[in-house]
Structure formats: C-alpha cells, structure tokens
Amino acid sequence: MKKYNFNAGPSVLPNETVKNTIQAIENFAGTGLGLMEVSHRSKEFQAVVDEAVVLFKELLNIPEGYSVLFLGGGASLQFCMIPYNLLEKKAAYLNTGTWANKALKEAGLFGEAVEVASSKEANYSYIPKKYTVPADADYFHITTNNTIFGTEIHTDIDSPVPLVADMSSDIFSRPVDVSKYGVIYGGAQKNLAPAGVTFVIVKDELLGKVNRPIPTMLDYRTHIKDGSMFNTPPVVPVYAALQTLKWLKALGGVKEMYKRNKEKADLLYAEIDRNKLFKGTAAVEDRSLMNICFVMNDEYKGLEDDFYKLATAKGMVGIKGHRSVGGFRASTYNALPKEAVEALVACMQAFESQHK
Ligand SMILES: *Cc1c(COP(=O)(O)O)cnc(C)c1O
C-alpha cells in the first residue's frame, strides 16, 4: 500500500535525493568507489561541498559577508555554539516552545539569558508579539517554526540587535531576507537531508568579539577558515543535501516552494476548520505551514484512537501529535506531495460521515 509520510523529523525527502544518494553510495561521481569509501578531501567531494554552498547562497539569496557551514552535532549543538561565539554579557530569547527553551537554557551557561516573552502559559499555542528586546543584548534568538506546537513566525522580524534564528523545520520553505539575520541555523533532517549535518549561515563580522577562549571545534572561525573541512564532515548527509538543493532549484526555488506549501497547508487547515470533529490547536494567525497540529473537539475526544486507526489503515504515517500537545500533527514539509494532504483530508471526511 502507498504510504503517506507525515513524520515530523527525520521526515520525507524528495525521491531524487534518495535515489541519487543510493547511486552515489555505490559509485560516487564516476570514481568506481562508493561515497562512504572515498576521501572527503578528494576533488570529487570538494566539488560537492562547493556546489552545496553555491546553491545555499543562490536559493536563499544570501548577501556578501556571510559564510555557509556544514557541521555536525545537530541544531542542539548550535544552542551552545551560538552563545559560545556571540554572547559576551547578555542575550535575548523569545520562548515559543520546547526547542526555544532548550536554546535559552544553554545561553544561561555563558551569561545573562533574558526571556523577552513566552507563550508557555497557553502551551505555546501562539507567538508572542509584544516584547522589548534589550538594546544592549548581544543578539536576539528566535525559533521561526515550532515543530512541536505548530506555530510559525511568518515574517522576517526587525530586531535592534543581531537576529539569530533556528530554522531547523522551515528552512527553504519560503523566501527569507537573510540580510535581517546574523545567524540562521538548523539540523538538516526536516527539510533537507538525513540527520547528521547541520547548516549554519553566519554573518562574518559578528565573530571574534567575545572575550573567552573557544574550543577549536566550537569556534565558527575554524570552520569558515577550512571551508567546513577542519575535520571529516558527514559526507553522506552533505551529498544528500546537495541533491535536495538541486531538486529545489529545478522546481523554481523557495518562491515556488512557498506557493506549494501554502496550498497544502490551506487545504488541511480548511478541513480542520470545516469538519465538526476536529479543531486546530495553534492561534490562526500563527499557524505553521510545516507542522499542522489538530485535536478532536471535546465531545468527540473518545474517538481519537479510532481516527488514528482509520488513518493508519489508509496509509498515513507519523500523524500522532507530540505528547506535549496530544491529538494529531501532520508535517507537510517541502518534499511531501499535495496528494498526501488530499488523502488525509479524504480520510477526515470519511471519518466524519461514519460519525454523523
Ligand atoms: C528538530 C529540531 C531541533 C533539534 O534538532 P537536532 O538536529 O536533533 O539537534 C531544534 N530545533 C527545531 C526547531 C527542531 O525542529
């Protein structure tokens, strides 16, 4: 049976990414050797890294003065690398959920970490809009898409201090004005590649200002200087990321992606709002285009297991909500075809007619 992959991460990737990577694992760039069995310093692999950097810059329209890095450690390592490299005295954080919270906690190890606002009291169901970023903060950290709670910051906000953004789960889903950011980072395993590689886009002029020794591997300058080749990069995930970037470019880039993502999300939210059995959990204006969270209306709560069973029988995978929200979460990342969302909507309608 056809499976529809709504997993939150690791998650669905383009067919091309999977097929090309399998092929390269067997025979990389015509070398007759497998991708996992050649030197990362070979000219063939260097070409992969170079092209991935070029495509990052092209697809996101990254201005001069920024570096693109491919590192290990996941987005979670960035939670400490960012304050290590940028926090001298004080940093500001917007607390919009689990990941934002983890980032905030790490910053506290390096200096004063100010929580400018939080939506914790409402189980992170909205993005706080009224807050003041201290003018003397070294940076302001946001999480643009809250994977667990299904909220998203849809615009590139204005910040009085360098803006640092965790874009793990919405990178390449829409156009972004990179010039408004000091750092953009994320784990690859939501919208780009298998787990193992972390992308970091960093404005060079922000570095070298803190007064503390930084371990070599945790210093962005090490990786800028050596073009992400200070040590062995995760070669297979980097190769896969390049395939996804090529796929994105061929489809028309982030503008086209945004159009498709909006169509998919509109379709599912319209059904959530129409269907009397279900309701969305996120504030309407902050609804994520990538992670769509919904629960059963109170009078139908007892039917959640039945709906889950029906959806599973119809090929839906990964729609169980995160334990901190409950209900359901459909992740509609770039590589998820519209057909999958249509199948889920049809399933919700079929379930409704069974319970008239
Ligand atoms: C998944 C996720 C993370 C964690 O990423 P790792 O690469 O597993 O460390 C951090 N932030 C957001 C927004 C995420 O979705």
The ligand as a Gaussian input file, in Angstrom:
#p B3LYP/6-31G(d) Opt

LIG

0 1
 C       14.285000      19.072000      15.369000
 C       14.569000      20.418000      15.879000
 C       15.708000      20.701000      16.659000
 C       16.677000      19.634000      17.096000
 O       17.499000      19.274000      16.076000
 P       18.711000      18.231000      16.293000
 O       19.390000      18.306000      14.979000
 O       18.092000      16.916000      16.598000
 O       19.552000      18.730000      17.416000
 C       15.928000      22.009000      17.032000
 N       15.086000      22.997000      16.685000
 C       13.975000      22.753000      15.958000
 C       13.076000      23.893000      15.583000
 C       13.681000      21.463000      15.533000
 O       12.592000      21.221000      14.797000

